[in-house]
Amino acid sequence: MAGLISQRKDIKWASSSIAGANNPNFTGGKYADEKGYIRVLRPDHPYENHGYIYEHRLVLEQFFGRYLEPWESVHHVNEVKMDNRIENLFLTDRSEHSSLHGEGKVLSLERKASQRAKSREKRKKEGSPKRDPSGKFKKKDVE
């Protein structure tokens, strides 16, 4: 028999009777994604992604009584991504959230040297601005 398996008429395919709660693999509409965050099935949520929304965002939305804006970010205070207790969640913006994760981190000398080398290579490739003998940047010729 040639053709794709999905085109075979002699195989009885699953019906919708084993969808959702009837399916043995159904987890109640929750799962842990590849980053370790819990996602909850909410297909009617205005910011859903393939029908799911992050549980930590839902917890804060319920607490505040409103939808979180896309630019609002949620920080896990203890940095445990699955700990979505209200006392462990802190509403912030993306910039502040990045600062919170970088707080207290010290780069090793090797890491700093590596970053400087990458910057030098980038400047070589893109061309760095020229300076005059006094150290000031030269103005580009304007046509």
C-alpha positions as CSV (number, residue, x, y, z in Angstrom):
1,M,0.0,0.0,0.0
2,A,1.6,3.3,-1.1
3,G,1.0,6.8,0.2
4,L,1.1,8.6,3.5
5,I,-0.1,6.9,6.7
6,S,-2.6,9.7,7.2
7,Q,-4.3,8.9,3.9
8,R,-4.9,5.2,4.8
9,K,-8.5,4.3,5.0
10,D,-8.0,1.0,6.8
11,I,-6.8,2.7,10.0
12,K,-9.4,4.0,12.5
13,W,-8.1,7.3,13.7
14,A,-8.8,8.7,17.2
15,S,-12.1,10.5,17.6
16,S,-12.7,13.7,19.6
17,S,-14.0,11.6,22.5
18,I,-10.5,11.2,23.8
19,A,-9.7,14.9,23.7
20,G,-9.3,17.1,26.8
21,A,-10.1,15.5,30.1
22,N,-10.9,12.1,28.4
23,N,-7.4,11.9,27.1
24,P,-5.1,9.9,29.4
25,N,-2.3,12.4,28.8
26,F,-4.4,15.4,29.9
27,T,-2.7,17.4,32.7
28,G,-5.6,19.7,33.5
29,G,-4.5,22.3,31.0
30,K,-1.1,22.9,32.7
31,Y,2.4,22.0,31.6
32,A,6.0,23.1,32.3
33,D,7.6,24.6,29.2
34,E,11.2,24.1,28.0
35,K,12.4,27.1,30.1
36,G,10.9,25.7,33.3
37,Y,7.8,28.0,33.6
38,I,4.3,26.7,34.1
39,R,1.9,27.5,31.3
40,V,-1.9,27.3,31.8
41,L,-4.5,26.7,29.1
42,R,-6.5,29.9,28.7
43,P,-7.5,30.1,25.0
44,D,-9.7,33.2,25.6
45,H,-7.0,35.3,27.3
46,P,-6.2,38.4,25.2
47,Y,-2.4,37.7,25.4
48,E,-2.6,33.9,25.0
49,N,0.2,32.1,23.0
50,H,-1.2,29.0,21.3
51,G,-3.9,29.0,23.9
52,Y,-1.6,29.2,26.9
53,I,-0.5,31.9,29.3
54,Y,2.3,31.9,32.0
55,E,0.9,30.9,35.4
56,H,2.9,33.6,37.2
57,R,1.2,36.3,35.0
58,L,-2.2,34.8,35.8
59,V,-1.5,34.9,39.5
60,L,-0.7,38.6,39.4
61,E,-3.6,39.4,37.1
62,Q,-5.9,37.8,39.6
63,F,-4.3,39.7,42.5
64,F,-4.5,43.1,40.7
65,G,-7.9,42.4,39.1
66,R,-6.7,43.3,35.6
67,Y,-4.7,41.9,32.6
68,L,-1.0,42.6,32.7
69,E,0.3,44.7,29.8
70,P,2.8,43.0,27.4
71,W,5.6,45.4,28.6
72,E,5.0,44.4,32.2
73,S,7.3,41.7,33.5
74,V,7.1,39.4,36.5
75,H,10.1,38.6,38.6
76,H,10.4,35.5,40.8
77,V,12.0,36.8,44.0
78,N,13.6,33.4,44.9
79,E,14.3,32.8,41.1
80,V,12.5,29.5,41.2
81,K,10.4,29.6,38.0
82,M,7.8,27.2,39.3
83,D,7.2,29.0,42.6
84,N,4.2,31.1,41.6
85,R,3.0,32.1,45.1
86,I,1.9,35.7,45.3
87,E,4.6,36.6,47.9
88,N,7.3,35.3,45.5
89,L,6.2,37.5,42.5
90,F,7.3,41.0,41.8
91,L,5.8,43.2,39.0
92,T,8.4,45.2,37.1
93,D,9.2,46.3,33.6
94,R,11.7,44.5,31.3
95,S,14.6,46.9,32.0
96,E,14.3,46.7,35.8
97,H,13.8,42.9,35.5
98,S,17.1,42.6,33.7
99,S,18.8,44.7,36.3
100,L,17.4,42.4,39.1
101,H,18.9,39.4,37.4
102,G,22.3,41.1,36.9
103,E,22.5,42.4,40.5
104,G,25.5,41.2,42.4
105,K,27.1,39.4,39.5
106,V,30.8,40.0,39.0
107,L,32.4,39.1,35.7
108,S,35.6,37.3,35.8
109,L,38.7,38.9,34.3
110,E,38.6,36.3,31.5
111,R,35.0,37.1,30.7
112,K,35.8,40.9,30.7
113,A,38.8,40.2,28.4
114,S,36.6,38.1,26.1
115,Q,33.9,40.9,25.9
116,R,36.6,43.5,25.1
117,A,38.0,41.3,22.4
118,K,34.6,40.9,20.8
119,S,34.0,44.6,20.9
120,R,37.4,45.2,19.2
121,E,36.5,42.7,16.5
122,K,33.1,44.4,16.0
123,R,34.8,47.8,15.7
124,K,37.3,46.5,13.2
125,K,34.6,44.9,11.1
126,E,32.2,48.0,11.2
127,G,35.0,50.6,11.3
128,S,35.5,52.7,14.4
129,P,35.1,56.5,14.4
130,K,38.3,58.4,13.6
131,R,39.7,60.9,16.1
132,D,41.8,64.0,15.5
133,P,45.1,64.6,17.3
134,S,43.4,66.2,20.3
135,G,41.4,63.0,20.9
136,K,38.1,64.4,19.7
137,F,36.0,62.5,17.1
138,K,36.3,63.9,13.6
139,K,33.1,65.0,12.0
140,K,32.1,62.9,9.0
141,D,32.2,64.7,5.7
142,V,28.7,65.9,4.8
143,E,27.9,66.2,1.1
